[in-house]
Amino acid sequence: MSDNIGGTVLHVGDLAVIIVYFVFILAVGLWSSRKNRGSAGGYFLAGRNMNWIPVGASLFASNIGSLHFVGMVGSGAASGIAIYLYELNAMYVLMILAYIFLPVYIASGVFTMPEYLKFRFGGKRIQIYLAVLALLVYIFTKISADLYAGAIFIEQSLNWNIYTAILLLLAVAAVFTVAGGLTAVIWTDFIQTIIMVLGAITLMILAFVKVGGFRGMVEKYPLAVSNYSRETNDTCSAPRADYMHLFRDPVNGDIPWPGLVGITINSIWYWCSDQVIVQRALAGKTYDHAKAGTILCSYIKILPLFMLVFPGMIARILFPETVGCADPDICMEVCGSPSGCSNVAYPQLVINLMPPGARGMMLAVMLSALMSSLTSIFNSSSTIFAMDIWTHIRCKASELELMIVGRVFVVVLVVISIVWIPVLRHASAQLYVYIQEVSSFLQPPICCIFLLAIFWPRLNEKGAFFGLVTGMLVGIARFIGEYAYGKVSCGEDPTSVPAIIRNFHYLYFSVFLFLLTGIVAALISLCTKPIDERCLYRLTFWSRHSKEPRINIDTWLADERVSSGTGSETSVQSQEQELKMLKSNKENGSVIADDTTDTLIKEEKETGLNKVNFDHTKDPEVLEVVFTKKGQVTWYRRVGNWICGLENMEQTIHKQVERDDMLNVTEKRRWKVVSNISAVISMILMLFLAIYFA
């Protein structure tokens, strides 16, 4: 089969399939969000009401995007199956999320990861630090990688102007996010997961048939070299000899097997403390559903080996002059990069193997993967900005203000992403490896602090903050050095790059950075005052089942700063008594109504005003009042309300996000037994794959 270098024009049937698909997905998003529009809590948080099946599907869809369809497939084409270690590793890291992190998050009543650190350590600097860092990571790695991957696919398959296509994709993603909120995103993720899996499996079958099955792939892959390599005896572009081995040489391997520790560190950050992922699990209606959805996702993680990595290897066999190109001139013609074009592997399969109509469906799969990733990032970014940054700038921000700010921030993300597109076109030849490198330089400090916060009550705010700062400074220094000297290509003089960068693999550096952060955090914590255990109930793994009232750590810190005498205990003891009284009233089923509540209800009856309640400044929530006058609404006001998600204000009165720091994480016996058995089976499958492809 000849290689396709010039791109293709969509068939009319392909366009029809794409249009019908996106109309359907938009309808699903609007339908699923109808109950939550008009509620900032529903827009941002989805109210913890999702079933375990859409939770598991959304976890997978939020993870698998165009980055995987382009980057992971490209890495499979370039070096074989070792890249699947990241997916295999995720299977047991998801168990860490299900059994260790989720119980703490749910019991503590948090909705965002910076919010957890605020409850755990108090103060503002760690929460704001993490929120800002997360937004920067989203903009310059996640969004950038997804956009670049989508750009590659569009250039190869559609032959469109790249900037027009990206602008259209971003506009559609923004519409999905603005129109729905988290509930809409989760339900559209569920639909997109089904389409992605079915389409990718169909293409996988066609690819295996074309290459002669699994045995044909294994036998032909070592011979998949371009004519340029044969004529010049260039060994740099030849396939690796260990292409069918997951575990590779600890010194010369592209992904050395001891680096699994570094992969685990990066994965724990991603799956257990990244807002985009954890937000999906926290949307489960109970801990049982959240845990079951997480375990379901671990099963689905088996699929990428077959529907992504193997097809990448087959693409190199079928199209050695494009996917396996070694001539810089040809590579520039194929993908605009003289260093190689393995990232075009999946687009080449779609273009050359799929018939009209089916090719349109596969394009819809790719676009849905991109939409899923972007909508997840946009929604989570707007949540973090509104909840963890804007509420510090505007402590009494109303619900209307929070919703508008969140949507405007989505527009800001879109603008920054478009500006970043020219940089994306000069990214690494193996996009997936580039993302893992960046993660190894920036994320281990966060992973370390979250693990210590969960397991070590002695960790305090000073230790956590200075551990984060130290780790981040060292990581940024390595990041700058890595890309300031540039990559050493095959055949070039390696001495131009310092040995500490050249020989210190990024996965080994991840382990070093993790340990450095932990040592600094532990030493500073041990040298400073510990946090009162009354402030840590349900915020550590060991206290997740506690029923004791939790003292606000900021109140305790304020008293500590005032004095160390009897007077320093006054506000803490007062708060403790109030919490015990609140707990007693909840257990007895009584409702406490204060004078303010009675006044507002009376005022509503007398003046005909609607109340919209939401306040993020207290826990449990005491809702702030925003008034809107009843009566006729003009058409332009109605349009504005729809854009802001406020057209259903009257239906959402008296509704609020449940925010209780004593949420139950006790499992029902039947759910617990079935979940535990399913988790054990998942781990057995993981070990089987690791041993079989070792």
C-alpha positions as CSV (number, residue, x, y, z in Angstrom):
1,M,0.0,0.0,0.0
2,S,1.4,3.4,-0.9
3,D,1.8,6.0,1.7
4,N,-0.5,9.0,1.7
5,I,1.5,12.2,2.1
6,G,-0.8,14.9,0.7
7,G,-3.8,14.5,3.0
8,T,-7.4,13.8,1.9
9,V,-10.7,15.6,1.4
10,L,-13.7,14.3,3.3
11,H,-16.4,12.4,1.5
12,V,-19.9,13.9,1.7
13,G,-20.9,10.9,3.8
14,D,-18.0,11.6,6.2
15,L,-19.2,15.2,6.7
16,A,-22.8,14.0,7.3
17,V,-21.7,11.6,9.9
18,I,-19.6,14.2,11.7
19,I,-22.4,16.8,11.7
20,V,-25.0,14.3,13.0
21,Y,-22.6,13.1,15.7
22,F,-22.0,16.5,17.1
23,V,-25.6,17.6,17.0
24,F,-26.4,14.4,18.9
25,I,-23.7,15.0,21.5
26,L,-24.7,18.7,22.0
27,A,-28.3,17.6,22.5
28,V,-27.2,15.0,25.1
29,G,-25.1,17.7,26.9
30,L,-28.0,20.2,27.0
31,W,-30.5,17.6,28.1
32,S,-28.3,16.2,30.9
33,S,-27.5,19.7,32.2
34,R,-31.1,21.0,32.3
35,K,-31.5,20.3,36.0
36,N,-28.2,22.0,37.0
37,R,-28.4,25.2,34.9
38,G,-28.9,28.1,37.1
39,S,-26.8,26.6,39.9
40,A,-23.1,27.3,40.3
41,G,-22.9,24.1,42.4
42,G,-24.5,22.1,39.6
43,Y,-22.4,23.7,36.9
44,F,-19.1,23.2,38.8
45,L,-19.7,20.1,40.9
46,A,-22.5,17.9,39.6
47,G,-23.9,17.4,43.1
48,R,-22.4,14.0,43.6
49,N,-25.3,12.2,41.9
50,M,-23.7,10.0,39.2
51,N,-24.0,6.3,38.7
52,W,-20.8,4.1,38.7
53,I,-20.9,3.3,35.0
54,P,-20.8,6.9,33.7
55,V,-18.2,7.7,36.4
56,G,-15.9,4.9,35.1
57,A,-16.5,5.9,31.5
58,S,-15.9,9.6,32.2
59,L,-12.6,8.7,34.0
60,F,-11.4,6.8,31.0
61,A,-12.7,9.4,28.4
62,S,-11.1,12.3,30.4
63,N,-7.8,10.4,30.3
64,I,-7.8,9.0,26.7
65,G,-7.9,11.9,24.3
66,S,-6.3,12.9,21.0
67,L,-3.0,13.0,22.8
68,H,-3.2,9.2,23.1
69,F,-4.5,8.6,19.6
70,V,-1.7,10.6,18.2
71,G,1.1,10.5,20.9
72,M,0.8,7.0,22.3
73,V,0.2,5.5,18.9
74,G,3.2,7.4,17.6
75,S,5.4,6.1,20.5
76,G,4.2,2.6,19.7
77,A,5.2,3.1,16.1
78,A,8.6,4.5,17.1
79,S,9.7,2.1,19.8
80,G,7.3,-0.8,20.4
81,I,5.1,-1.7,23.4
82,A,7.1,-0.2,26.3
83,I,4.9,3.0,26.2
84,Y,2.0,0.8,27.5
85,L,3.7,0.7,30.9
86,Y,2.0,4.0,31.6
87,E,-1.4,2.4,31.0
88,L,-0.5,-0.8,32.8
89,N,0.7,1.2,35.8
90,A,-2.5,3.2,35.9
91,M,-4.5,0.0,36.6
92,Y,-3.1,-0.3,40.1
93,V,-2.8,3.4,40.7
94,L,-6.6,3.6,40.2
95,M,-6.8,1.1,43.1
96,I,-4.9,3.6,45.2
97,L,-7.4,6.2,44.2
98,A,-10.3,3.9,45.0
99,Y,-9.1,2.5,48.4
100,I,-7.0,5.3,49.8
101,F,-7.6,8.7,48.4
102,L,-11.4,8.7,47.7
103,P,-12.5,7.7,51.2
104,V,-10.5,10.7,52.6
105,Y,-11.8,13.1,50.0
106,I,-15.4,12.1,50.4
107,A,-15.3,11.9,54.2
108,S,-13.7,15.4,54.4
109,G,-16.4,16.9,52.2
110,V,-14.1,18.6,49.6
111,F,-14.8,19.2,46.0
112,T,-11.4,20.4,44.7
113,M,-7.8,19.4,45.4
114,P,-6.6,22.9,46.5
115,E,-9.6,22.9,48.8
116,Y,-8.4,19.6,50.4
117,L,-5.0,21.2,51.1
118,K,-6.7,24.2,52.6
119,F,-8.7,22.0,55.0
120,R,-5.6,19.9,55.8
121,F,-3.1,22.7,56.3
122,G,-5.0,26.0,56.7
123,G,-3.9,29.3,55.4
124,K,-4.1,30.4,51.8
125,R,-0.7,30.1,50.2
126,I,-0.7,26.3,49.6
127,Q,-4.2,26.4,48.1
128,I,-3.5,29.3,45.9
129,Y,0.0,28.0,45.0
130,L,-1.5,24.6,43.8
131,A,-4.4,26.3,42.0
132,V,-2.1,28.6,40.0
133,L,0.3,25.7,39.3
134,A,-2.6,23.5,38.1
135,L,-3.9,26.2,35.7
136,L,-0.4,26.6,34.3
137,V,0.0,22.9,33.8
138,Y,-3.4,22.7,32.1
139,I,-2.6,25.5,29.7
140,F,1.0,24.6,28.7
141,T,0.9,20.8,28.8
142,K,-2.6,19.3,28.7
143,I,-4.4,21.8,26.4
144,S,-1.2,22.4,24.4
145,A,-0.7,18.6,23.9
146,D,-4.3,18.0,22.9
147,L,-4.4,20.8,20.5
148,Y,-1.2,19.8,18.9
149,A,-2.3,16.2,18.6
150,G,-5.6,17.4,17.1
151,A,-3.7,19.7,14.7
152,I,-1.7,16.7,13.4
153,F,-4.7,14.6,12.8
154,I,-6.6,17.5,11.0
155,E,-3.6,18.3,8.8
156,Q,-3.2,14.6,7.8
157,S,-6.8,13.7,7.3
158,L,-8.6,16.8,6.3
159,N,-6.0,19.0,4.7
160,W,-7.6,22.1,6.3
161,N,-6.0,25.3,7.4
162,I,-4.8,24.4,10.8
163,Y,-5.7,27.6,12.6
164,T,-9.2,27.7,11.2
165,A,-9.7,24.0,12.3
166,I,-8.3,24.6,15.8
167,L,-10.4,27.7,16.3
168,L,-13.5,25.7,15.4
169,L,-12.6,22.8,17.7
170,L,-12.0,25.2,20.6
171,A,-15.2,27.0,19.9
172,V,-17.2,23.7,20.0
173,A,-15.4,22.6,23.2
174,A,-16.2,25.9,24.9
175,V,-19.9,25.6,23.9
176,F,-20.0,22.2,25.4
177,T,-18.5,23.4,28.7
178,V,-20.5,26.6,28.9
179,A,-23.8,25.0,28.0
180,G,-23.6,22.1,30.4
181,G,-21.3,22.0,33.3
182,L,-19.8,18.8,34.9
183,T,-23.0,16.7,34.7
184,A,-23.2,17.4,30.9
185,V,-19.5,16.7,30.5
186,I,-19.8,13.3,32.3
187,W,-22.8,12.2,30.2
188,T,-21.2,13.3,27.0
189,D,-18.0,11.5,28.1
190,F,-20.0,8.4,28.5
191,I,-21.3,8.5,25.0
192,Q,-17.9,9.4,23.6
193,T,-16.2,6.6,25.4
194,I,-18.5,4.1,23.7
195,I,-17.9,5.6,20.3
196,M,-14.1,5.9,20.8
197,V,-13.8,2.2,21.9
198,L,-16.0,0.8,19.1
199,G,-14.3,2.9,16.4
200,A,-10.8,2.2,17.6
201,I,-11.5,-1.5,17.9
202,T,-12.9,-1.6,14.4
203,L,-9.8,0.1,13.0
204,M,-7.6,-2.3,15.1
205,I,-9.3,-5.3,13.4
206,L,-8.8,-3.8,9.9
207,A,-5.1,-3.1,10.7
208,F,-4.5,-6.6,12.0
209,V,-6.2,-8.1,8.9
210,K,-4.1,-6.0,6.6
211,V,-0.8,-7.0,8.3
212,G,-1.5,-10.7,8.7
213,G,-2.6,-10.8,12.3
214,F,-0.6,-10.6,15.5
215,R,2.2,-12.9,14.3
216,G,2.5,-10.9,11.1
217,M,2.9,-7.7,13.1
218,V,5.6,-9.3,15.3
219,E,7.6,-10.6,12.3
220,K,7.3,-7.6,10.1
221,Y,7.9,-4.8,12.5
222,P,11.7,-5.2,12.7
223,L,11.8,-4.9,8.9
224,A,9.7,-1.7,8.8
225,V,12.4,0.8,7.6
226,S,12.3,3.4,4.9
227,N,14.1,3.3,1.6
228,Y,16.3,6.2,2.8
229,S,17.5,4.0,5.7
230,R,18.3,1.1,3.4
231,E,20.2,3.3,0.9
232,T,22.3,5.1,3.5
233,N,22.6,2.3,6.1
234,D,21.2,4.7,8.6
235,T,20.6,2.7,11.8
236,C,19.1,5.6,13.8
237,S,15.7,5.1,12.4
238,A,15.7,1.3,12.6
239,P,13.2,-0.3,15.0
240,R,14.4,-1.2,18.5
241,A,15.4,-4.8,19.0
242,D,13.4,-5.0,22.3
243,Y,10.2,-3.7,20.6
244,M,8.0,-6.5,22.2
245,H,9.3,-6.1,25.7
246,L,7.7,-3.9,28.4
247,F,10.7,-3.9,30.7
248,R,13.9,-2.5,29.2
249,D,17.6,-2.0,30.1
250,P,18.0,0.2,33.2
251,V,20.8,2.2,31.5
252,N,20.2,2.3,27.8
253,G,16.4,1.7,27.7
254,D,14.1,4.4,26.4
255,I,11.8,3.6,29.4
256,P,14.1,1.7,31.9
257,W,12.4,-0.8,34.1
258,P,13.5,0.8,37.4
259,G,11.8,3.9,36.1
260,L,8.5,2.2,37.0
261,V,8.9,4.0,40.4
262,G,9.0,7.3,38.6
263,I,6.0,6.3,36.5
264,T,4.1,5.5,39.6
265,I,4.9,8.8,41.2
266,N,3.7,10.7,38.1
267,S,0.6,8.5,37.9
268,I,-0.4,9.1,41.6
269,W,-0.3,12.8,40.9
270,Y,-2.4,12.4,37.8
271,W,-5.0,9.9,39.0
272,C,-5.2,10.8,42.7
273,S,-4.6,14.5,43.0
274,D,-5.3,16.1,39.6
275,Q,-8.6,18.0,39.6
276,V,-9.6,16.8,36.1
277,I,-9.6,13.2,37.1
278,V,-10.6,13.2,40.8
279,Q,-13.6,15.5,40.0
280,R,-15.1,12.7,38.0
281,A,-14.8,10.2,40.8
282,L,-16.2,12.6,43.3
283,A,-19.3,13.0,41.2
284,G,-20.4,9.4,42.2
285,K,-23.6,9.5,44.3
286,T,-22.0,7.4,47.1
287,Y,-18.6,6.1,47.9
288,D,-19.7,2.7,46.6
289,H,-20.5,4.2,43.2
290,A,-17.3,6.3,43.1
291,K,-15.2,3.2,44.0
292,A,-16.9,0.9,41.5
293,G,-16.5,3.5,38.7
294,T,-12.8,3.8,39.5
295,I,-12.4,0.0,39.3
296,L,-14.4,-0.1,36.1
297,C,-11.9,2.4,34.6
298,S,-9.0,0.1,35.6
299,Y,-10.5,-2.7,33.4
300,I,-11.0,-0.4,30.4
301,K,-7.3,0.6,30.7
302,I,-6.4,-2.9,29.3
303,L,-7.7,-1.7,25.9
304,P,-5.1,0.9,24.9
305,L,-2.5,-1.9,24.3
306,F,-4.7,-3.4,21.6
307,M,-6.5,-0.3,20.2
308,L,-3.5,2.1,20.3
309,V,-0.1,0.6,20.7
310,F,-0.4,-2.4,18.4
311,P,-2.1,-0.3,15.6
312,G,0.9,2.2,15.9
313,M,3.3,-0.6,15.2
314,I,1.2,-1.8,12.3
315,A,1.1,1.7,10.9
316,R,4.9,1.7,10.7
317,I,4.8,-1.6,8.8
318,L,2.2,-0.4,6.3
319,F,3.6,3.1,5.8
320,P,7.4,3.0,6.4
321,E,8.1,6.1,4.2
322,T,5.8,8.4,6.2
323,V,5.5,6.9,9.7
324,G,9.0,5.6,9.7
325,C,10.6,8.3,7.6
326,A,14.3,9.1,8.1
327,D,14.9,11.6,5.3
328,P,14.5,15.1,6.8
329,D,13.1,16.5,3.6
330,I,10.4,13.8,3.4
331,C,9.6,14.2,7.1
332,M,9.1,18.0,6.6
333,E,6.7,17.2,3.7
334,V,4.8,14.7,5.8
335,C,4.5,16.4,9.2
336,G,6.5,19.5,9.2
337,S,9.2,18.1,11.5
338,P,12.6,17.0,10.2
339,S,13.3,14.7,13.2
340,G,10.6,12.2,12.5
341,C,6.9,11.6,11.8
342,S,5.8,8.7,14.1
343,N,3.0,11.0,15.4
344,V,1.1,10.6,12.1
345,A,0.7,6.9,12.5
346,Y,-3.0,6.9,13.5
347,P,-4.1,9.5,10.9
348,Q,-2.4,7.4,8.2
349,L,-4.3,4.3,9.3
350,V,-7.7,6.1,9.3
351,I,-7.0,7.7,5.9
352,N,-5.9,4.5,4.1
353,L,-7.9,1.7,5.8
354,M,-11.3,3.2,6.6
355,P,-13.9,3.4,3.8
356,P,-16.0,6.6,3.3
357,G,-18.6,7.1,6.0
358,A,-16.7,4.9,8.4
359,R,-13.7,7.3,8.0
360,G,-16.1,10.1,9.0
361,M,-17.1,8.1,12.1
362,M,-13.5,7.6,13.0
363,L,-12.8,11.3,12.6
364,A,-15.8,11.9,14.9
365,V,-14.0,9.5,17.4
366,M,-10.9,11.6,17.2
367,L,-12.8,14.8,17.5
368,S,-14.8,13.4,20.4
369,A,-11.5,12.4,22.1
370,L,-10.3,16.0,21.7
371,M,-13.7,17.4,22.9
372,S,-13.7,15.1,25.9
373,S,-10.2,16.2,27.0
374,L,-10.8,19.9,26.3
375,T,-14.2,20.0,28.0
376,S,-12.8,18.2,31.0
377,I,-9.9,20.6,31.3
378,F,-12.0,23.7,30.7
379,N,-14.6,22.7,33.3
380,S,-12.0,21.7,35.9
381,S,-10.0,24.9,35.2
382,S,-13.0,27.1,35.6
383,T,-13.9,25.3,38.8
384,I,-10.4,25.8,40.3
385,F,-10.3,29.4,39.2
386,A,-13.8,30.3,40.5
387,M,-13.6,28.2,43.8
388,D,-10.0,28.5,44.8
389,I,-8.7,31.8,43.4
390,W,-11.7,34.1,42.7
391,T,-13.3,33.5,46.2
392,H,-10.0,34.8,47.7
393,I,-10.2,37.9,45.6
394,R,-13.9,38.3,46.2
395,C,-14.8,36.7,49.5
396,K,-18.5,37.3,49.2
397,A,-18.9,36.6,45.5
398,S,-22.5,35.7,44.6
399,E,-23.5,32.7,42.6
400,L,-24.2,34.8,39.5
401,E,-20.7,36.3,39.8
402,L,-19.0,32.9,40.2
403,M,-20.8,31.4,37.2
404,I,-19.9,34.4,35.0
405,V,-16.3,34.4,36.1
406,G,-16.0,30.7,35.5
407,R,-17.3,31.1,31.9
408,V,-15.2,34.1,31.2
409,F,-12.1,32.1,32.3
410,V,-13.0,29.4,29.8
411,V,-12.8,32.1,27.1
412,V,-9.4,33.2,28.5
413,L,-8.2,29.6,28.3
414,V,-9.3,29.5,24.7
415,V,-7.5,32.7,23.8
416,I,-4.2,31.5,25.4
417,S,-4.5,28.2,23.7
418,I,-4.9,29.8,20.3
419,V,-1.9,32.0,20.9
420,W,0.1,28.9,21.9
421,I,-0.6,27.0,18.7
422,P,2.6,28.2,16.8
423,V,4.7,26.8,19.7
424,L,2.8,23.5,19.5
425,R,4.0,23.0,15.9
426,H,7.6,22.8,17.1
427,A,6.9,20.2,19.9
428,S,8.8,17.0,20.4
429,A,8.8,14.3,17.8
430,Q,7.3,11.9,20.3
431,L,4.6,14.0,21.9
432,Y,3.6,11.4,24.6
433,V,7.2,11.2,25.8
434,Y,7.4,15.0,26.0
435,I,4.4,15.1,28.3
436,Q,5.9,12.5,30.6
437,E,9.1,14.5,30.7
438,V,7.3,17.7,31.7
439,S,5.3,15.7,34.4
440,S,8.5,14.3,35.8
441,F,10.0,17.8,36.2
442,L,6.9,19.5,37.8
443,Q,4.5,17.0,39.5
444,P,6.5,14.8,41.9
445,P,6.5,17.5,44.7
446,I,2.7,17.6,44.6
447,C,2.4,13.8,44.6
448,C,4.8,13.7,47.7
449,I,2.8,16.3,49.7
450,F,-0.5,14.7,49.0
451,L,0.8,11.3,50.1
452,L,2.3,12.7,53.3
453,A,-0.9,14.7,53.9
454,I,-3.0,11.5,53.7
455,F,-0.7,9.2,55.7
456,W,1.4,11.4,58.1
457,P,-0.6,13.6,60.5
458,R,2.6,15.3,61.7
459,L,3.1,17.1,58.4
460,N,2.2,20.8,58.9
461,E,1.7,23.8,56.7
462,K,5.3,25.1,56.9
463,G,6.8,21.7,55.9
464,A,4.3,21.2,53.1
465,F,4.8,24.7,51.6
466,F,8.6,24.8,51.7
467,G,8.8,21.2,50.5
468,L,6.7,22.2,47.5
469,V,8.7,25.3,46.8
470,T,12.0,23.4,47.0
471,G,10.9,20.6,44.8
472,M,9.4,23.1,42.3
473,L,12.6,25.2,42.0
474,V,14.7,22.1,41.4
475,G,12.2,20.7,38.9
476,I,12.1,24.0,37.0
477,A,15.9,24.2,36.9
478,R,16.0,20.7,35.3
479,F,13.2,21.7,32.9
480,I,15.1,24.8,31.7
481,G,18.3,22.8,31.4
482,E,16.6,20.0,29.5
483,Y,15.2,22.2,26.7
484,A,17.9,25.0,26.8
485,Y,20.5,22.5,25.5
486,G,18.1,20.7,23.3
487,K,17.8,17.0,22.5
488,V,20.7,15.0,21.3
489,S,19.7,13.2,18.1
490,C,21.1,9.9,16.9
491,G,24.6,10.4,15.5
492,E,25.2,13.8,17.1
493,D,27.9,14.6,19.6
494,P,26.4,14.0,23.1
495,T,29.1,16.0,24.9
496,S,27.4,19.2,24.0
497,V,24.8,18.4,26.7
498,P,26.0,18.3,30.4
499,A,26.2,14.7,31.7
500,I,23.8,15.4,34.6
501,I,21.1,16.1,32.0
502,R,22.2,13.6,29.4
503,N,22.5,10.6,31.7
504,F,19.9,11.4,34.3
505,H,16.7,9.9,32.9
506,Y,13.6,11.9,33.5
507,L,11.9,9.0,35.4
508,Y,14.9,8.7,37.7
509,F,14.8,12.4,38.2
510,S,11.1,12.1,39.2
511,V,12.1,9.7,42.0
512,F,14.9,12.1,43.1
513,L,12.6,15.1,43.2
514,F,9.9,13.1,45.1
515,L,12.5,12.1,47.8
516,L,14.0,15.6,48.0
517,T,10.5,17.2,48.6
518,G,9.7,14.6,51.2
519,I,12.9,15.1,53.1
520,V,12.5,18.9,53.2
521,A,8.9,18.7,54.2
522,A,9.6,16.2,57.0
523,L,12.5,18.0,58.4
524,I,10.7,21.4,58.6
525,S,7.6,19.8,60.0
526,L,9.5,18.0,62.8
527,C,11.2,21.3,63.7
528,T,7.9,23.2,63.9
529,K,4.7,22.9,65.9
530,P,2.4,20.0,64.9
531,I,-1.3,20.5,64.0
532,D,-3.9,19.7,66.6
533,E,-5.4,16.4,65.9
534,R,-8.9,17.9,66.3
535,C,-8.2,19.8,63.1
536,L,-7.4,16.6,61.2
537,Y,-10.5,14.4,61.6
538,R,-11.5,12.8,58.3
539,L,-8.5,14.6,56.6
540,T,-6.1,11.6,56.9
541,F,-6.4,8.0,56.0
542,W,-6.3,6.9,59.6
543,S,-9.2,9.2,60.7
544,R,-11.5,8.8,57.7
545,H,-14.2,7.0,59.7
546,S,-14.1,9.5,62.6
547,K,-17.4,11.0,63.8
548,E,-15.8,13.7,65.9
549,P,-16.5,17.3,65.0
550,R,-13.5,18.9,63.2
551,I,-12.1,22.2,64.3
552,N,-11.4,24.7,61.6
553,I,-7.6,24.8,61.3
554,D,-7.5,28.5,60.6
555,T,-9.3,29.2,63.9
556,W,-6.8,27.1,65.7
557,L,-3.8,28.8,63.9
558,A,-5.2,32.2,64.8
559,D,-5.5,31.3,68.5
560,E,-1.9,29.9,68.4
561,R,-0.7,33.2,67.1
562,V,-2.5,35.3,69.7
563,S,-1.1,33.6,72.8
564,S,-0.3,30.2,74.4
565,G,-2.4,30.8,77.5
566,T,-6.0,30.0,78.5
567,G,-7.4,32.7,76.3
568,S,-6.1,31.0,73.2
569,E,-8.5,28.1,73.6
570,T,-11.6,30.3,73.7
571,S,-12.6,30.4,70.0
572,V,-11.5,26.8,69.4
573,Q,-13.6,25.5,72.4
574,S,-16.5,27.6,71.3
575,Q,-16.4,26.2,67.7
576,E,-16.0,22.7,69.1
577,Q,-19.2,23.1,71.2
578,E,-21.1,24.5,68.2
579,L,-20.0,21.6,66.0
580,K,-21.0,19.1,68.7
581,M,-24.4,20.8,69.0
582,L,-24.8,20.8,65.2
583,K,-23.9,17.1,65.1
584,S,-26.4,16.3,67.9
585,N,-29.2,18.2,66.1
586,K,-28.4,16.3,62.8
587,E,-28.6,13.0,64.6
588,N,-31.9,13.9,66.2
589,G,-33.3,15.2,62.9
590,S,-34.0,18.7,64.1
591,V,-33.6,21.8,62.0
592,I,-31.9,24.9,63.3
593,A,-33.4,28.2,61.9
594,D,-31.8,31.5,62.9
595,D,-33.2,35.0,62.8
596,T,-31.5,35.7,59.5
597,T,-33.3,32.8,57.8
598,D,-36.7,33.8,59.2
599,T,-36.1,37.4,58.1
600,L,-35.2,36.4,54.5
601,I,-38.2,34.1,54.2
602,K,-40.5,36.8,55.4
603,E,-39.0,39.3,53.1
604,E,-39.4,37.0,50.1
605,K,-43.1,36.6,50.8
606,E,-43.7,40.4,51.3
607,T,-41.6,41.6,48.3
608,G,-41.9,38.8,45.8
609,L,-38.1,38.3,45.5
610,N,-36.4,35.1,44.5
611,K,-33.3,34.0,46.4
612,V,-30.3,32.3,44.9
613,N,-28.1,30.9,47.6
614,F,-24.4,30.0,47.4
615,D,-21.4,30.9,49.5
616,H,-18.0,29.2,49.5
617,T,-16.6,31.0,52.6
618,K,-17.9,28.6,55.3
619,D,-18.2,24.9,56.0
620,P,-20.9,23.7,56.3
621,E,-22.2,26.2,53.8
622,V,-24.2,29.3,54.9
623,L,-25.7,30.5,51.7
624,E,-25.4,34.2,50.6
625,V,-28.5,35.8,49.2
626,V,-28.8,37.4,45.7
627,F,-32.1,38.9,44.7
628,T,-33.7,39.0,41.3
629,K,-37.0,40.7,40.7
630,K,-40.0,38.6,39.5
631,G,-41.7,39.7,36.4
632,Q,-41.4,39.9,32.6
633,V,-37.9,39.3,31.2
634,T,-36.8,41.0,28.0
635,W,-35.6,38.8,25.1
636,Y,-32.0,40.1,25.3
637,R,-32.0,39.4,29.1
638,R,-33.3,36.0,28.5
639,V,-30.5,35.3,26.0
640,G,-28.0,36.6,28.5
641,N,-29.4,34.4,31.2
642,W,-29.2,31.3,29.0
643,I,-25.5,32.1,28.2
644,C,-24.8,32.4,31.9
645,G,-26.9,29.4,32.7
646,L,-29.4,31.4,34.8
647,E,-32.7,30.8,32.8
648,N,-33.9,28.3,35.5
649,M,-33.3,30.4,38.5
650,E,-36.8,30.0,39.9
651,Q,-36.6,26.2,39.8
652,T,-33.2,26.2,41.6
653,I,-34.3,28.2,44.6
654,H,-33.6,26.5,47.9
655,K,-31.3,24.0,46.2
656,Q,-27.7,23.9,47.3
657,V,-24.7,21.7,47.1
658,E,-24.5,19.3,49.9
659,R,-21.3,20.2,51.8
660,D,-20.9,18.2,54.9
661,D,-17.6,17.3,56.4
662,M,-19.0,14.1,57.9
663,L,-20.1,12.3,54.7
664,N,-20.4,8.6,55.1
665,V,-17.8,6.3,53.6
666,T,-19.1,3.1,55.0
667,E,-19.7,0.6,52.2
668,K,-22.7,-1.6,51.8
669,R,-21.8,-5.2,52.2
670,R,-22.8,-6.4,48.8
671,W,-21.1,-3.5,47.0
672,K,-18.0,-4.0,49.1
673,V,-17.7,-7.7,48.3
674,V,-18.3,-7.3,44.6
675,S,-15.9,-4.3,44.3
676,N,-13.2,-6.1,46.2
677,I,-13.5,-9.2,44.0
678,S,-13.5,-7.1,40.9
679,A,-10.4,-5.2,42.1
680,V,-8.5,-8.5,42.7
681,I,-9.4,-9.8,39.2
682,S,-8.2,-6.5,37.7
683,M,-4.8,-6.8,39.5
684,I,-4.5,-10.4,38.2
685,L,-5.1,-9.3,34.7
686,M,-2.5,-6.5,35.1
687,L,0.1,-9.0,36.4
688,F,-0.7,-11.4,33.5
689,L,-0.1,-8.7,30.9
690,A,3.1,-7.6,32.7
691,I,4.5,-11.1,32.8
692,Y,3.4,-12.1,29.3
693,F,5.0,-9.0,27.6
694,A,8.0,-8.7,30.0
